[in-house]
């Protein structure tokens, strides 16, 4: 897609600041396997099922944050490397302690991590769902703590996240012994 040259000179459009991402709808190969991950491990609630082909999941009383279906992908394979598609779905947790609890559940389920990082504005855990879709579990730091340049611009970065320290903040969850090796 390209922008028509006559439109390039129009004033820049800025989206209304109340605009936000509503939900993600994922194609999966096996609905029950995906439900085991999103509902069983991550703890999202199934708000509705459409037979054996689709399910809608949410945290709290929202209609759905994530939908999964097998309408075009039942028994399908994951996209090969080097193709376009969704990089990851990001799920934001309200506090660092709640993120730590989610990390505990992921580790208890023996789901390998792709990485973990402190981005200055947020702290993130990266993993894959059973269909190899990227998933980011993260906590946003308070805006007052976001790193800024001397002239006030946002200055995000990627630093190591101490997973052992993060896990020490979890108030509930299955025992994990000494915790994972930091990434």
N, C-alpha and C positions, 0 to 999 in steps of 0.2 A: 504494500500500500504506500502510495506517495501522496504528498500534499500538493494540491493544484497550485501553481505559481501565483494565481490571482488571490488566493487565500493567505499566502505567506505574509502579506502586509497588513492583514487584519489585526486589531488589538488582541493581545494574548488573553485567552479565556482562563479564568481561575475557578476551579470547582468550589462550590459552597462548602465551608469548613465542617458542616454537619454531615457531609457524605461519608459513608464508611462501607467496608466490605461486609456484606450480609451473611453469606454462607458459602461453603465449598461443596460441590457435588463431584464425587469421585467414581470412576468406573473401576470395578473390582472383578476379579475372576471367581471368587467364592464368597458369597454373602455371609455365611456363618463364620468363616475364618476372619473376615473383616470385622464382624460384630464382636468376635472374641477379643480383638485388639482395641477397637474404639470404645466399646461398652465395658468389656471385661477388664482390660488393663488400664485404659485412660479414664474409665468411670463415667463416660457420657451416658445419658439416659435415652433409651429408644422412645421417641415420642410418637412414632407411627411406623407401621410396616405396610408395604404394598405387596402382599403375597410373598412369594419366594424370590422376587426380583429386586426389591428396593427396601431401604430402611432410612429413617430420618432420626438423627441423634442431636442432643443438646445438653448443655450444662444449665441447670436452673430451669426456669419456666418459659424459655424461649421456644418457638416452634421448631427450629432446627439450626444448628451451626454447621453440621456436616451431614450430607446425604451420601449414601453409597448405593450403587446399583450394578446389576449384571446384564442390563438390557442389551448392550452391544459387546459385552466382554466376558460372558459366562465361560469359564474354563480357559480364558485367554492368557497370553503370556505378557510379560512386562515389556515396555518399549526398549529397544536396543540402545546402548550408549551412543551418544552423538546425534540423537534426534531431539526435536523440540517437544515441549510439553510442560506440565507443572513442575516447578523446581521443588517447592515444598509448601505444605499447609502449615501455617503458624497458629498455635493455640496459646493465648496469653493467660497467665495465671495471676490472681490478684495480689499475691504476696510471694516473697522469696521462700517462706516456709511451705506454702502450698506447692510451689514448684519443686521443692525438695521432696515432698510426699509423692508427687508424680514421678520423680526420678527413682525413688525407692520402688514403686510399683513396676516400672519399666525394668529395672535391674532384677527384681524378684521374678519377673516373667522371663528372664534370660534373653532379653532383646538387646542385641549389641548396639552400642552408640557409634554414630558416625563422627561425633565431635561434641565439644562443649566450649563456649566462649563467653567472655565478658566484652560487650561491645560499647561500654561506656554508658549507653542509654538503656541497655537491657542486658540480661544474662540468659543464655540460651543453651539448650540441650538439643542435639540433632540425632535423628534416628530414621528408620524406615518402617513403614507399615508392611503387612504381609504381602502386599502387591507391589512392593518396592517404591511406593510413593514416599517422597521425603516428608518428614514431619519435624517441625521445630516446636519445642515446648519452651516458653520463655516468660520472664517477669520483667516488666518495665520498671526501671528505677524512677523515683520521683523526678519531675522535670528540673527541680532545683539542683539536682546532682548531675545532670547531663553535662558532659565536657564541652567547653566552648573555646574558640580561639580568642585572642586578645580583643578582636573587634566584634565579638559576640556571636559569631557563626557557629553552628553545630559542628562538632569535631568527633565523629564516631571513630572507633578503632576495633581491632580484634586482638584481645589478650587472653591468656590462659584463664580458665575458670577452675578454681579449686573445688573439685567434686566432693572430696572428703569433708571440707568445711561446709559446703552446701548441704550435704546429707545430715550433718550434725544439727541442722536447724529444723529437720522434720520432726514434728511432734507425735506423729502416729505412723503406723505402717509396719510391715513385716521386718523382723530383724535381718540385718545383712552382714553381720560380722564387722570386719574392718573397712568395708566399702570398696569401691572400685579404684583402680589405678587412674590417676588423673590423666586427662588427654591433653 
